Amino acid sequence: MSSVLLATTQRDLLLARRRRVEALLPLGFFVVAAGLFPLGVGPEPQTLRQIGPGVVWVCALLAAMLSVTQMFASDHTDGSLEQMLLAPQPLTSLVIGKVVAHWLTTGLPLVLCAPLLGVMFDMNAGAIATLAATLLIGTPVLSLLGAVGAALTLGLRSGGALVFLLVLPLTVPTLIFGAGAVGAVDSGQSAQAHFSLLGALLILTALGAPLATAAALRISLD
C-alpha cells in the first residue's frame, strides 16, 4: 500500500511539474487576493490585524478549491482513472496519494507564503507563527474534503461550481478554528483549544475522507 501511495504521489507531482502554470495558479490567487485587502481597507494597523487572519484563511480556502477539481479530472479524461479502479491495489491508497500530491503542490506553498501575508497585515511574530501552524494543520483538511467533492462531481457539467457548493460548508469549522487561533494569540490568550479542534478535524477527515472519495469515484464511473 505504501509503495502504491508513493508511486501515485510521485506521478501527480511529475504531472504538476509539467503543468507549472496550472500548479502555480492557486498560489498566485492566494497572494493577489489577500494582498488586495490592505489596499482596499486602508493602512490602519489595528484594522489590518483584526481582519488579517480571516482574510488569509478565506483566501487559502478559495485557492485550494480552485485546483481541487483537477485532482481526478485529467485521469478521467485520458482513461487512467478507470485503470486505477481495475488495479488490484486498494483504491484508498491511490486516493491518499493524490491528496498528498495536491497538498504538496497547493497547500504547502500556501503555508510557506503565509508569513509574508502576515507581515502585510501587520501581525506580530506570534500571530504569524500561529497562522502558519494553523494552515499547516488545516490545509490537509481542505485537500481531503476537496477530494470528496471532486469525486462526487466527476464528469458533471459545472463541476467546479458544484464542488464549491458541496465542500465550502464542510470547511467552515476549519476556517473558524484556524482564524480563531490567530485571533486568540494576537489578543494574548491561549490557542490550545483551537489547535486541539483543528487536530481533531484533521484526524476525522483523514480517516473518513479517503473512504468516501473511493466510494464516490466508483459511483461516478459506474
C-alpha positions as CSV (number, residue, x, y, z in Angstrom):
1,M,0.0,0.0,0.0
2,S,2.8,2.4,0.8
3,S,4.5,1.7,-2.5
4,V,1.3,2.5,-4.4
5,L,0.8,5.7,-2.4
6,L,4.3,6.8,-3.1
7,A,4.1,6.0,-6.8
8,T,0.8,7.9,-7.1
9,T,2.2,10.9,-5.3
10,Q,5.3,10.9,-7.5
11,R,3.3,10.6,-10.7
12,D,1.0,13.5,-9.8
13,L,3.9,15.7,-8.7
14,L,5.6,15.0,-12.1
15,L,2.4,16.0,-13.9
16,A,2.2,19.1,-11.8
17,R,5.8,20.0,-12.7
18,R,4.9,19.7,-16.4
19,R,1.9,22.0,-15.9
20,R,3.6,24.7,-13.9
21,V,1.1,27.4,-14.8
22,E,-1.8,25.4,-13.6
23,A,0.1,24.4,-10.4
24,L,1.0,28.0,-9.5
25,L,-2.4,29.4,-10.2
26,P,-3.8,28.8,-6.7
27,L,-0.7,30.3,-5.1
28,G,-1.0,33.4,-7.3
29,F,-4.6,33.8,-6.5
30,F,-3.9,33.4,-2.8
31,V,-1.2,36.1,-2.8
32,V,-3.0,38.6,-5.0
33,A,-6.5,38.2,-3.4
34,A,-5.1,38.6,0.2
35,G,-2.8,41.4,-0.9
36,L,-5.6,43.5,-2.2
37,F,-7.3,43.8,1.1
38,P,-4.7,46.1,2.7
39,L,-5.1,48.3,-0.3
40,G,-8.9,48.3,-0.1
41,V,-9.4,48.8,3.6
42,G,-6.6,51.3,4.2
43,P,-3.3,51.2,6.1
44,E,-4.7,51.3,9.6
45,P,-2.7,48.7,11.5
46,Q,-5.4,47.8,14.0
47,T,-7.9,47.2,11.3
48,L,-5.5,45.1,9.3
49,R,-4.6,43.0,12.4
50,Q,-8.3,42.3,13.1
51,I,-9.2,41.2,9.6
52,G,-5.9,39.6,8.7
53,P,-6.5,36.0,10.0
54,G,-9.9,35.7,8.5
55,V,-8.8,37.2,5.1
56,V,-5.8,34.9,4.8
57,W,-7.8,31.8,5.7
58,V,-10.7,32.6,3.3
59,C,-8.2,33.2,0.5
60,A,-6.4,30.0,1.3
61,L,-9.7,28.1,1.3
62,L,-10.7,29.5,-2.1
63,A,-7.3,28.9,-3.5
64,A,-7.4,25.3,-2.5
65,M,-10.8,24.9,-4.1
66,L,-9.5,26.3,-7.4
67,S,-7.3,23.3,-8.1
68,V,-9.2,20.5,-6.4
69,T,-11.5,19.9,-9.4
70,Q,-8.4,18.8,-11.4
71,M,-7.5,16.1,-8.9
72,F,-9.2,13.4,-10.9
73,A,-10.4,15.2,-14.0
74,S,-7.3,14.7,-16.1
75,D,-7.1,11.0,-15.2
76,H,-10.8,10.6,-16.0
77,T,-10.3,12.3,-19.4
78,D,-7.4,10.1,-20.6
79,G,-8.9,6.9,-19.1
80,S,-6.2,6.4,-16.4
81,L,-8.8,6.6,-13.6
82,E,-10.6,3.5,-15.0
83,Q,-7.4,1.6,-15.0
84,M,-6.7,2.6,-11.4
85,L,-10.1,1.3,-10.3
86,L,-9.4,-2.0,-12.0
87,A,-6.0,-2.3,-10.3
88,P,-5.6,-4.9,-7.5
89,Q,-4.3,-2.3,-5.1
90,P,-6.7,-0.6,-2.7
91,L,-8.4,2.4,-4.2
92,T,-8.0,4.3,-0.9
93,S,-4.2,4.2,-1.3
94,L,-4.4,5.8,-4.7
95,V,-6.8,8.5,-3.3
96,I,-4.4,9.2,-0.4
97,G,-1.5,9.5,-2.9
98,K,-3.4,12.1,-5.0
99,V,-4.4,14.0,-1.9
100,V,-0.8,14.2,-0.7
101,A,0.3,15.4,-4.1
102,H,-2.4,18.0,-4.2
103,W,-1.4,19.3,-0.7
104,L,2.3,19.4,-1.7
105,T,1.5,21.4,-4.8
106,T,-1.2,23.6,-3.4
107,G,-1.4,23.5,0.4
108,L,2.3,23.6,1.3
109,P,3.0,26.7,-0.9
110,L,0.1,28.5,0.9
111,V,1.7,27.7,4.2
112,L,5.1,29.0,3.1
113,C,3.6,32.2,1.8
114,A,1.5,32.9,4.9
115,P,4.3,34.7,6.9
116,L,4.6,37.2,4.0
117,L,0.9,38.0,4.2
118,G,1.1,38.1,8.0
119,V,3.7,40.9,7.6
120,M,1.4,42.7,5.1
121,F,-1.4,42.7,7.7
122,D,0.9,44.0,10.5
123,M,0.7,40.8,12.6
124,N,3.2,40.2,15.4
125,A,5.7,37.3,15.3
126,G,3.5,35.1,17.5
127,A,0.4,35.6,15.3
128,I,2.4,35.0,12.1
129,A,3.8,31.7,13.5
130,T,0.3,30.7,14.7
131,L,-1.2,31.5,11.2
132,A,1.4,29.3,9.5
133,A,0.8,26.5,12.0
134,T,-3.0,26.6,11.6
135,L,-2.6,26.5,7.8
136,L,-0.2,23.6,8.2
137,I,-2.8,21.6,10.1
138,G,-5.9,22.9,8.2
139,T,-4.9,22.8,4.5
140,P,-4.7,19.0,4.5
141,V,-8.3,19.0,5.7
142,L,-9.2,21.2,2.7
143,S,-7.5,18.8,0.3
144,L,-9.2,15.8,1.8
145,L,-12.7,17.4,1.7
146,G,-12.0,18.7,-1.7
147,A,-11.2,15.2,-3.0
148,V,-14.6,14.0,-1.8
149,G,-16.3,16.9,-3.7
150,A,-14.2,16.4,-6.8
151,A,-15.1,12.7,-6.9
152,L,-18.8,13.3,-6.4
153,T,-18.9,15.9,-9.3
154,L,-16.5,14.0,-11.6
155,G,-17.7,14.2,-15.2
156,L,-20.5,16.6,-14.5
157,R,-21.1,20.0,-16.2
158,S,-20.2,22.9,-14.0
159,G,-18.4,20.5,-11.7
160,G,-16.2,23.3,-10.3
161,A,-19.2,25.3,-9.1
162,L,-20.8,22.2,-7.6
163,V,-17.5,21.4,-5.7
164,F,-17.7,24.9,-4.1
165,L,-21.3,24.3,-3.1
166,L,-20.6,20.9,-1.6
167,V,-17.3,21.5,0.1
168,L,-17.4,25.0,1.3
169,P,-20.0,24.4,4.1
170,L,-17.9,21.4,5.3
171,T,-14.8,23.6,5.6
172,V,-16.4,26.3,7.8
173,P,-15.3,24.7,11.1
174,T,-11.7,24.6,9.9
175,L,-11.9,28.2,8.8
176,I,-13.3,29.3,12.2
177,F,-10.8,27.4,14.3
178,G,-7.9,28.4,12.2
179,A,-8.7,32.1,12.2
180,G,-9.7,31.9,15.8
181,A,-6.4,30.6,16.9
182,V,-4.6,33.5,15.4
183,G,-7.0,36.0,16.9
184,A,-6.5,34.4,20.3
185,V,-2.7,34.7,20.2
186,D,-3.0,38.3,18.9
187,S,-5.1,39.1,22.0
188,G,-2.8,37.4,24.4
189,Q,-4.9,34.3,25.0
190,S,-4.1,30.6,24.6
191,A,-4.8,29.0,21.2
192,Q,-4.5,25.4,22.6
193,A,-8.2,24.7,22.3
194,H,-8.3,25.9,18.6
195,F,-5.3,23.7,17.8
196,S,-6.9,20.7,19.5
197,L,-10.1,21.1,17.5
198,L,-8.1,21.6,14.3
199,G,-6.2,18.4,15.0
200,A,-9.4,16.5,15.7
201,L,-10.8,17.7,12.4
202,L,-7.7,16.6,10.6
203,I,-7.8,13.1,12.2
204,L,-11.5,12.6,11.5
205,T,-11.2,13.8,7.9
206,A,-8.1,11.7,7.3
207,L,-9.9,8.6,8.5
208,G,-13.2,9.2,6.6
209,A,-12.5,11.2,3.5
210,P,-10.3,8.7,1.6
211,L,-13.0,6.0,2.0
212,A,-15.8,8.4,1.0
213,T,-13.7,9.6,-2.0
214,A,-13.1,6.0,-3.2
215,A,-16.8,5.2,-2.9
216,A,-17.7,8.4,-4.8
217,L,-15.3,7.5,-7.6
218,R,-16.8,4.1,-8.0
219,I,-20.3,5.6,-8.1
220,S,-19.2,8.3,-10.6
221,L,-17.7,5.8,-13.0
222,D,-20.5,3.2,-12.9
